[in-house]
């Protein structure tokens, strides 16, 4: 599975962006799909996740501001980001995690899209 993230950019504090992650195939068989981010000088951190049974979870820092969703065909993942803050500045990565026969747990990552929030 190849993932292509897009939608990042420069936005002012309080603004909104919508990130997209297009998969080369269906994400239906993924155990989870989600978004992570990595700020300069920091480790990659969890942002939001959808499970195969549509359970959704968010990092405390984005709850109430970010919304994760997928399209009906489950080959595109979205992250709607509202009320953006300078601390949201990071490279955002989409992820799909599979439990594959023989190989076990396998993670696929998009290439990342940069979100910059100016104060």
C-alpha positions as CSV (number, residue, x, y, z in Angstrom):
1,X,0.0,0.0,0.0
2,X,1.3,3.4,-0.9
3,X,0.0,6.5,0.9
4,X,0.2,10.0,-0.5
5,X,-0.5,12.8,2.0
6,X,-1.5,16.4,0.9
7,X,-3.2,19.5,2.1
8,X,-0.5,21.1,4.3
9,X,0.4,24.7,4.1
10,X,0.8,28.0,6.0
11,X,-2.1,29.2,8.0
12,X,-2.7,31.8,10.7
13,X,-3.6,31.0,14.3
14,X,-7.3,30.1,14.4
15,X,-7.4,29.0,10.8
16,X,-8.3,25.6,9.3
17,X,-6.7,23.1,7.0
18,X,-7.9,19.7,5.6
19,X,-5.3,17.1,5.1
20,X,-5.9,14.2,2.7
21,X,-4.2,10.8,2.4
22,X,-4.8,8.9,-0.7
23,X,-4.1,5.2,-0.7
24,X,-3.1,3.2,-3.7
25,X,-5.5,0.5,-2.7
26,X,-8.4,0.2,-0.3
27,X,-7.8,0.8,3.4
28,X,-10.7,-1.6,4.3
29,X,-8.3,-4.3,5.4
30,X,-6.2,-2.0,7.6
31,X,-6.6,-2.7,11.3
32,X,-6.2,1.1,12.0
33,X,-5.6,4.2,9.9
34,X,-4.5,7.4,11.4
35,X,-2.5,10.6,11.5
36,X,0.7,11.3,13.3
37,X,2.9,14.4,13.4
38,X,6.5,15.4,14.1
39,X,7.5,18.9,15.1
40,X,11.0,20.1,14.6
41,X,13.3,18.6,17.2
42,X,10.6,16.3,18.6
43,X,9.6,12.7,18.2
44,X,6.7,11.7,16.1
45,X,3.5,11.7,18.0
46,X,0.0,10.3,17.7
47,X,-2.8,12.7,16.5
48,X,-5.9,10.7,15.5
49,X,-6.9,7.1,14.6
50,X,-9.8,5.2,13.2
51,X,-10.0,1.4,13.8
52,X,-11.4,-1.1,11.4
53,X,-14.7,-1.0,13.3
54,X,-14.8,2.8,13.1
55,X,-13.7,3.5,16.7
56,X,-12.0,6.9,16.7
57,X,-9.6,8.3,19.2
58,X,-7.7,11.6,19.4
59,X,-4.7,13.0,21.2
60,X,-5.8,15.2,24.1
61,X,-4.1,18.2,22.5
62,X,-6.4,18.1,19.4
63,X,-9.7,16.9,20.8
64,X,-12.5,19.1,19.9
65,X,-10.5,20.8,17.1
66,X,-9.5,18.0,14.7
67,X,-11.7,15.5,13.0
68,X,-10.5,12.3,11.3
69,X,-12.6,10.6,8.7
70,X,-12.4,8.5,5.6
71,X,-14.4,8.4,2.3
72,X,-17.0,5.8,1.7
73,X,-14.7,3.6,-0.4
74,X,-12.1,3.8,2.4
75,X,-9.3,4.6,0.1
76,X,-8.8,8.2,1.3
77,X,-8.2,9.4,4.8
78,X,-8.9,13.0,5.9
79,X,-7.9,15.2,8.9
80,X,-10.0,18.3,9.3
81,X,-8.0,20.7,11.5
82,X,-9.8,23.7,13.0
83,X,-8.7,26.4,15.5
84,X,-5.1,25.8,14.6
85,X,-2.4,26.9,17.0
86,X,1.3,27.5,16.6
87,X,2.0,24.3,18.5
88,X,0.2,22.3,15.8
89,X,3.1,23.2,13.4
90,X,4.6,19.9,12.3
91,X,5.0,17.5,9.4
92,X,1.9,15.4,9.4
93,X,2.1,11.7,8.4
94,X,-0.8,9.3,7.5
95,X,-0.5,5.7,8.6
96,X,-2.2,2.4,7.8
97,X,-1.5,-0.6,10.0
98,X,-2.2,-4.1,8.8
99,X,-1.9,-7.6,10.3
100,X,-0.5,-9.5,7.4
101,X,-0.3,-13.2,7.1
102,X,3.3,-14.4,7.7
103,X,4.7,-10.9,8.1
104,X,2.5,-9.9,11.1
105,X,2.0,-6.3,11.9
106,X,3.1,-3.9,9.1
107,X,2.9,-0.1,9.1
108,X,2.7,2.0,6.0
109,X,3.5,5.7,6.1
110,X,2.7,8.5,3.8
111,X,5.6,10.9,2.9
112,X,4.3,13.7,5.2
113,X,2.8,17.1,4.6
114,X,4.0,20.2,6.3
115,X,1.6,22.3,8.4
116,X,2.8,25.7,9.6
117,X,0.7,27.8,11.9
118,X,1.8,31.4,12.3
119,X,1.1,33.4,15.4
